[in-house]
Amino acid sequence: MDLDFVRAQFPAFAEPALRGRGFFENAGGSYTCRHSAWRLNRFYRERKVQPYGQYPASELAGAEMDEARERLARLLGVQTDEVSFGPSTTQNTYVLAQAFGSWLTEKQAIIVTDADHEANSGVWRRLADRGIEVREWKMRPETGMLETDDLEELIDERVKLLCFPHASNVVGAPHDVSAICEIARENEIFTCVDGVSFAPHGLPNIKKMGADIYLFSAYKTYGPHQGIMVINRNLGMALPGQGHGFNNHVLYKRFTPAGPDHAQVAACAGIVDYFDTVYEHHFKAGRDATGRAESVAALIHETEQTALRPLMAYLEGRADLRVLGPIDAQKRLPTVSVVVDGQSGADVARRLSDKRIMAGGGTFYADRALEALGVDLAQGVLRLSFVHYTSPSEVDLLIQALDQML
């Protein structure tokens, strides 16, 4: 990866207030690519009117919103109307849970996990108030991973929905979504995958994975603050609509109760602009959108692995630290949660800030996962998360800062 070229696509790296600092809280939100920032600015300057009207500015506004949906759909390998936008993934999941709560019966069951961010766990668990049985697929405490053997023990004819994360936002290791979805399909179970912690490391081909619902956040994938939800058309049209009744015939409007943020929806096209820009700089032309996404994802993975290896080697050598999840860089994403002996994650993050490192400390809405792994919630963890634009020199800066502080 041409890192200088890639970093030039992100205005934040040119900002004096951020220059010379290592950004290691990307799991909380990535920097915004120039393409999304430019589109957002243009929309507010030229097209901030009610879209889909009969005058030029309105027509352009609606066309740009449609462009974002169409191009993201091609990138993700799904149909255009299977992509919905909402104010956040948490909100999108809440709306989905209301739909399933009305659709499922008291004789039916759902499966959730203790590996999830609370957004993909709490709202589903509350369906127990409606008489729906909620079963928990537990992580293996020694690894922090979900194992399919444990899942199969929970499945019977009553189970209709399985909600699980592509990767935990504190363990940082991906699960085999395709294999899990295949087990669910064989048992006629729908799947809802929280992809928020995986998508920043390469947008997946959702159709190929076989997930019925896949959710991720645009603001963690280099775009504006929107939640993006992909829902299989057959399932989406079968569930009770949660939007205006007169929009029920339009799939992408069925789970948007309020009007979307027009400017931010339009700016999501900038995410695709960015991926196209990276592809065109590194590869020969000729691949379709999905193929381009797969090529860029492979490049991202290789780049992140190269940067991650020295950090994991350093952490493995410290007896005063506990790393959650795999220590082998090949088995994880560059989202690394660390328990520091005798210190809270928030305090460590605060001290790292003095050494020009921007990191996060706390529980990160993953209280259930941390409790399952034996972490004191009052202490929390230090989370070090980066993406492909992070330079090896910034990782070196992080290691030096940790070493000096500890």
Buried (B, 14 or more C-beta within 10 A) or exposed (E): BEBEEBBBBBBBBEEEEBEEBBBBBBBBEBBBBBBBBBBBEBBEEEBEBEBEEEEEBBBBBBEBBBBBBBBBBBBBBBBBBBBBBBBBBBBBBBBBBBBBBEBBEEEBBBBBBBBBBBBBBBBBBBBEEEEBBBBBBBBEEEBBBBEBEEBEEBBEEEBBBBBBBBBBBBBBBBBEBEEBBBBBEEBEBBBBBBBBBBBBBBBBBBBEBBBBBBBBBBBBBBBBBBBBBBBBEEBBBEBEBBBBEEEBEEBBBBBBBEEBBBBBBBBBBBBBBBBBBBBEEBBEEEEEBBBBBBBBBEBBBEBBBBBBBBBBEBBEEBEEBBBBBBEEBEBBBBBBBBBBEEBBBBBBBEBBEEBBBBBBBBBBBBBBBBEBBEBEEEBBBBBBBBBBBBBEEBBBBBBBBBEEBE
